[in-house]
Amino acid sequence: MSNLKRHREAAGITQAELADRAGVSRQLVGAVEAGRNLPRVDAAVTLAAALGVTVERLFPAVLPPCDVKTGATPTEGSLVRASRVGDQIVTAPTNSGIGGWTTADGVIESGALTEFGNHGDGLVVVGCEPGLDVLERILRESGTAAMWVMGSSAAAIEALTNERAHAAVVHGPALSTPTDALDVTRVRLASWQVGLAAAPDAGPGWLAEAVSGGVPVVQREEGAGVQKAFEKVAGVDTPGPRARGHLEAAERAVFASMPAVTIEPAALAAGAVFAPLDVHEVEIWLANRWIGERFVQHALNTLVSSQFQLRLEAVGGYDLSASGSRVA
């Protein structure tokens, strides 16, 4: 697989213009970009020279796909969502739940990804903000590939550090400066309250029981910002199942009648009652090596669009003031 299309588009030229510069046919350029042809060495050299990149950058060695969050090889035969970060194909399992089934981009066969269609390069972002689903949907509706993968702030930073994602969503009461290993641009997304959700008919003492360890509580994975906020207030080991995300936790609170650690927007969306514990700032950390890519710029423009913000405002619980602004 080549990076020819991505580098050509970054250069702002057509297939015909690239073919003319490199002294090859436009049909060859189209075939290489579609993955139907691997050019001879001399053609590869002239194509790379025309775009001002190395042959190795334009035609990288094929790397086996890996899971976005863990870096592990996906299970043989599994249906996955997929995208590319640099030269690495990254995948995430397809999910099923109350909202339906996630569309798969391909299947793992003989350790490689067999794609169901050409969905192109797009933003890969890891985080536990449900609004990222809205961002992905808007980008895909406009013809730009995108993939949101659910994960805690800790998992998101780990994926970003190891170049399995273009961006990470991080939240907390006081966000620290990224480590020296991360060269990122910080963009404010929103702020929201973190706390506990419960079924609408929960008794008046449900919150006291939840923070004192008197009843099981649906919790999040270790490293999640909301989980840290809950543990700080509870101060005791509390039994209970783990939810994969904020919305799943809030839905469990309603349907299983068990208090759950989540955020206010998710509680409102699920029809739960909510008790706040803290306020968290939410940021997107974008790796600077990708900041010039068109799909990244499209995502940044979408964050400040009325189309995106009106959808979050309709949910409730979001403070979107200064959303899309750079954080010093």
Summary of the structure (lengths in Angstrom):
residues: 328
radius of gyration: 22.1
end to end distance: 37.8
largest distance: 76.6
contacts: 1073
relative contact order: 0.13
helix: 35%
strand: 26%
